[in-house]
C-alpha cells in the first residue's frame, strides 16, 4: 500500500491549488427596469359654509362677532380684519414666493390655529380675506405640541362682509379641516358644528333674516358683474360701479 509523501514537503509550503489567486466574480446583470422607491404625500382638505345672515350695519356688530362662537369654540377667539389693499396679491401658495411673502406679512403674527384656518379656508375659496372679517377658533379636536391643529381637528368661526347695496353686514358660518390624513366622522362633526354656529348667528339678537346676495368676487367680479371701482375710504379696488356701500369697510360710496 503506497504511503503519502506529504511529510517530505518543506515546512510552511502550500499546495499549488490553494496558492492560486481566486477568479474575479462576474458583474451583476444590468436590470431591465429601474428599481424605484415610492414616495407619496396625500393631503385632504375640506370646508363648509352656511348661508349668509343679514345683520344691521354698525361698529357694534363687528365687535359682537366673537360672541357668536360662544359654546362652540374650544380656544380663544381671534379676529382677523379684512386684508390691507397693499397686500392684494398675498397667497398661501409657498411656491409663489412673492405672494407667500406678502401672505406672511399679513398673517405671520397670528396664532397657529388661525394661520392653519386661513391656509385651508383661503386655499379652498371658503373665505376671501380681501373683504371678509373672520372670527376664528378651534372647534373640535386637538393641537400638537407646537399649537397647530391635528389633521382631524375642525377650525372655523364666522366670516362677515358688508352688503354693497344696503350697508348691512352679511355673516356666514365657516368650518374647515384637513392635512395628512382624514377621519370618517370629521365631515359629520363639521356639519353639526356649522349648524351650531349658524344657530348662534340667528340667535345673536342682531339677525334680520337670511341674505340672498352673492359673496363679493363670485362669478368673475363683484356680485358677478364687470370691473369694479376703488373705495374712496379704504381704497378697496373691486367695488361694484353701482354699489351704495363698500363690501370691505361698509362706508357709503360717493359716485361722481
PEDAMO-V629726 format. One record per helix or strand. SS is the DSSP state (alpha for helix, beta for strand). FROM is the first residue (numbers start at 1). TO is the last residue. If there is no record, write none. Layout:
ss->(SS:SS)
from->(FROM:FROM)
to->(TO:TO)
//
This chain:
ss->(alpha:alpha:beta:beta:alpha:alpha:beta:alpha:alpha:alpha:beta:beta:beta:beta:beta:alpha:beta:alpha:beta:beta:beta:beta)
from->(6:16:44:53:59:65:78:85:97:112:133:143:149:154:169:186:207:222:229:239:245:252)
to->(8:19:49:55:63:69:80:87:107:123:140:143:149:162:179:202:210:224:229:239:245:252)
//
